[in-house]
Amino acid sequence: MLGNYLFVLPFMVFFLTFTVFPVLYAIYMSFHDWAILAKEHPFVGLQNYAFLLRDDFWWLTLRNTLYFAFLTAFLNTVFALIVAIAVHQPIRFRDFYRFIFYAPVVLSVAVMGVVAAWMFNTQFGIVNYYLTWLGLPAVKWLANPNIVIPTLSLATVWWGFGFPMLIYIAGLQGIPGHLYEAARIDGASGLRLTWSITIPLMMPSIFFVAVTQLIAHFKVFGQPYIMTGGGPGRASFTVIMYLYQTAWRFFRMGYGTTIAIGLALVILFFTLVQFRIFGRRSTIEY
Amino acid sequence: MRRVYAIMAFALVLTLVFAACAPAPTQPAVEGEAEVAVPEAAAPEAEPTAIVAQAGTGALELIYWNGLTGSDGATMVEMVEAFTAENPEVSVRVEMMPWNIYFDKLLTSLVSGNPPDLFLLHEFEIPQFASQGVLRETGDFFQEMGGPIPETDIVDYSLEALSYEGNRYGVPLDIHGWGLWYNKDLFEAAGLDPNVCPATGEEYIEMARQLTLDANGNNAASADFDPENVVQWGTAVSWFKVTFLSTIYQFGGDWTDRQGTATLDSEAAAQAAGWWRDLIYEHHVAPQPAGFDSWQSFAGGSLAMITEGSWMLNFNDDAGLNWGVCPYPQIGDQPAVWTSSHVIYTPTSLEGEKLEAAKKLISYISDQGLVWATSGQPSARVSIQEATTMEELPSAKILGQSFQEFGRYDVAHECIQEVILAYEPELDAIYNDVKTLEQGLEDANSRVQDILDRCQ
């Protein structure tokens, strides 16, 4: 028994020090007026939480974040599945395609943000260059408040769809080949095979990708921070940007941690909803 | 089916390859503008600046942090190296990082009790940091209290700005601020005298009209001008906070009455923000700012005039522009312009021989104002501003003089960062037509008032 605990001890030490303790400490800080440089941090009870509920910046950033997170998670989940099915087929240069599609994932968000900002630049961007070359009007991708979040979402999908694609490929490789063979003998077409065999059997992977993508994109920071600064106006100002500003620019760590806890509760809520919707279909027995 | 998948994958790869290998794009027309040949914006190569520079090898090591990552950082390192050459017992590690990262790092270092020995901030940040007790009082750096720096030689309003609750914090290095930079070649091409720039708001609009051209070569003063088809802009609305403050001061206003009330719903605020908004949507001499890169456009010759900081000097030189510079024009009733200062600080924990070495270094840097002015930043020392010549440092001379005559600092407030980040996005929304002038200023005012009520 002791031996078992010794095996998990190294992990537990790091987990308790760098995850559990900061989380508990953040909850503790959220009940205080915690100016980062101040020597005293007075206890304020639920004051920060009351302020959060009537803070219109919180609601505005939460709305922007929800829009971005749902759109990006949906696009990534669907697009990565389509590409994964395509590169799972025995086509020529299959490994090359897999490599090319996965490659952008290795970029840091800073690099991706700078590259994407130039690509979608109204004046000098390559996207508008091709649009005008095709005789289409140039688009203010990052300058129009109505399309700035879809643009950020598009850039994020380009950057990150390789990772869910990889998970899907692993899932696809786990589907027994005899199911397809039997269906083909029964006269099923390619589309029918995908719809009736691949998609249902991929549900655990789809569920996993949808949940992890949604959680990841709720925490969006780098893309709007680098590409738009939260603008135009505050059209792409997100919760984590607001949290960062509050804690590190305004020195209000107590309220910053309250925003963090508020976001964590929102993520928890939507994750539970997803479990409720997908949960029943997340295990497959062959 | 396999063939379909292969074609899909190939098409996707082809898209990526095209995007990667395409030629450098010329400027496409913005929505509603026709496709026209526009001079390609030549991005000047950034001068490489070491992130960490080690000056000298002396045993007594000072650590000096700042946010000077442009060519001004290289000038700063030159000055520090000259100091260590004269003082071989001291070595200095200069660490330069972008301002946003710098603030994060400085905060954590102050909280953990391990701050750098010297660091750079701006004068308006003094209350924010001094109120937390992390800045060392620096009265003894000045000759009045036996220090090396002659306070009588510091520009009056700059010296006054160092005071917070009866104490003096830091030593000002410069007075930088807002001015008007213009492209002389574009002036000549428009038939304007390249040695005369606009002094008033009316002149500014009139010249901007002459300098704004559509694809057919008509300027904005012409009856045939097509505002949907502009290839050269007369001007642009740059850094909103600074442009707005410079203008609202001229109309006799400010963002606060300094008694705890926000005044962004005032007539002066409407006049200031409205004047710049009209340049975009009424006079059609400035582009909608979002997505418009004013620096690159100025470098590429598709923007004729730009209100920008004194720090733009080296960028213009690197771009090979035939530039001119003037004081910020008088748009309102009285001359005024936003200014600020880089101020060097030491932490409260610094003492002993390190403190003495820091004093010597700060005094040396302050004395070297003429070297610092080569980066475009006019010195905060009166004698150095007088010694600055038009022949050697024209921008520092012209702008420095205007800063001395009618320059003005922003209100130093304990929550200044919060205030700025509350009203600046509202200006962004006004200039990008996301909100009306009235709505934007009303929202800005109520947001700033909330902060002032909470943070007194």
Chai-1 contact restraints between the chains, C-beta under 6 A:
chainA,res_idxA,chainB,res_idxB,connection_type,confidence,min_distance_angstrom,max_distance_angstrom,comment,restraint_id
A,I36,B,V111,contact,1.0,0.0,6.0,A-B,restraint_1
A,L37,B,L110,contact,1.0,0.0,6.0,A-B,restraint_2
A,L37,B,Q132,contact,1.0,0.0,6.0,A-B,restraint_3
A,L37,B,V134,contact,1.0,0.0,6.0,A-B,restraint_4
A,A38,B,Q132,contact,1.0,0.0,6.0,A-B,restraint_5
A,A86,B,Y5,contact,1.0,0.0,6.0,A-B,restraint_6
A,A86,B,M8,contact,1.0,0.0,6.0,A-B,restraint_7
A,A86,B,A9,contact,1.0,0.0,6.0,A-B,restraint_8
A,V87,B,A9,contact,1.0,0.0,6.0,A-B,restraint_9
A,Q89,B,R2,contact,1.0,0.0,6.0,A-B,restraint_10
A,Q89,B,Y5,contact,1.0,0.0,6.0,A-B,restraint_11
A,I91,B,R2,contact,1.0,0.0,6.0,A-B,restraint_12
A,I91,B,Y5,contact,1.0,0.0,6.0,A-B,restraint_13
A,I91,B,A6,contact,1.0,0.0,6.0,A-B,restraint_14
A,Y97,B,A9,contact,1.0,0.0,6.0,A-B,restraint_15
A,I100,B,V13,contact,1.0,0.0,6.0,A-B,restraint_16
A,T122,B,V30,contact,1.0,0.0,6.0,A-B,restraint_17
A,T122,B,G291,contact,1.0,0.0,6.0,A-B,restraint_18
A,Q123,B,Q27,contact,1.0,0.0,6.0,A-B,restraint_19
A,I126,B,A19,contact,1.0,0.0,6.0,A-B,restraint_20
A,I126,B,A22,contact,1.0,0.0,6.0,A-B,restraint_21
A,I126,B,P25,contact,1.0,0.0,6.0,A-B,restraint_22
A,N128,B,P28,contact,1.0,0.0,6.0,A-B,restraint_23
A,Y129,B,P25,contact,1.0,0.0,6.0,A-B,restraint_24
A,Y129,B,P28,contact,1.0,0.0,6.0,A-B,restraint_25
A,T132,B,P28,contact,1.0,0.0,6.0,A-B,restraint_26
A,T132,B,E35,contact,1.0,0.0,6.0,A-B,restraint_27
A,P137,B,E31,contact,1.0,0.0,6.0,A-B,restraint_28
A,A138,B,P28,contact,1.0,0.0,6.0,A-B,restraint_29
A,A138,B,A29,contact,1.0,0.0,6.0,A-B,restraint_30
A,A138,B,V30,contact,1.0,0.0,6.0,A-B,restraint_31
A,A138,B,E31,contact,1.0,0.0,6.0,A-B,restraint_32
A,K140,B,E31,contact,1.0,0.0,6.0,A-B,restraint_33
A,K140,B,G291,contact,1.0,0.0,6.0,A-B,restraint_34
A,L142,B,G291,contact,1.0,0.0,6.0,A-B,restraint_35
A,A143,B,A290,contact,1.0,0.0,6.0,A-B,restraint_36
A,A143,B,G291,contact,1.0,0.0,6.0,A-B,restraint_37
A,P145,B,V434,contact,1.0,0.0,6.0,A-B,restraint_38
A,G190,B,M1,contact,1.0,0.0,6.0,A-B,restraint_39
A,G231,B,D428,contact,1.0,0.0,6.0,A-B,restraint_40
A,P232,B,A290,contact,1.0,0.0,6.0,A-B,restraint_41
A,P232,B,D428,contact,1.0,0.0,6.0,A-B,restraint_42
A,P232,B,N432,contact,1.0,0.0,6.0,A-B,restraint_43
A,P232,B,V434,contact,1.0,0.0,6.0,A-B,restraint_44
A,G233,B,P425,contact,1.0,0.0,6.0,A-B,restraint_45
A,G233,B,D428,contact,1.0,0.0,6.0,A-B,restraint_46
A,G233,B,A429,contact,1.0,0.0,6.0,A-B,restraint_47
A,G233,B,V434,contact,1.0,0.0,6.0,A-B,restraint_48
A,R234,B,P425,contact,1.0,0.0,6.0,A-B,restraint_49
A,W248,B,D104,contact,1.0,0.0,6.0,A-B,restraint_50
A,R249,B,Q417,contact,1.0,0.0,6.0,A-B,restraint_51
A,F250,B,Q417,contact,1.0,0.0,6.0,A-B,restraint_52
A,F250,B,E418,contact,1.0,0.0,6.0,A-B,restraint_53
